[in-house]
Amino acid sequence: MADAPQHIDFVEVKAKDIIAERQTGWAMFTRATAWGIGAIVVLLIALKLFFG
């Protein structure tokens, strides 16, 4: 069986890169959470107004 050549480039991972990635993820999570809570509040108010 023939060997498939593989080449992997290892890049140094720095703490500031990890922190930046986590901060971006946290910002996206909190933004999505805020929009989700807002949508639920609007939906509940609409249900109360229409079916009160």
URTA-V757183 format. One line per field, one symbol per residue. ss: DSSP state (H for helix, E for strand, - for the rest). psi: psi as a letter, one per 20 degrees, with the letter a starting at -180 (. if undefined). burial: I if it has 9 or more other ideal C-beta (glycine too) atoms within 8 Angstrom, else O. Layout:
BEGIN
ss->???
psi->???
burial->???
END
This chain:
BEGIN
ss->--------------HHHHHHHHHHHHHHHHHHHHHHHHHHHHHHHHHHHHH-
psi->pqpppqpppppppqhhggggghhgggghghghgghggghgggghggggghj.
burial->OOOOOOOOOOOOOOOOOIOOOOOOOOOOOOOOOOOOOOOOOOOOOOOOOOOO
END
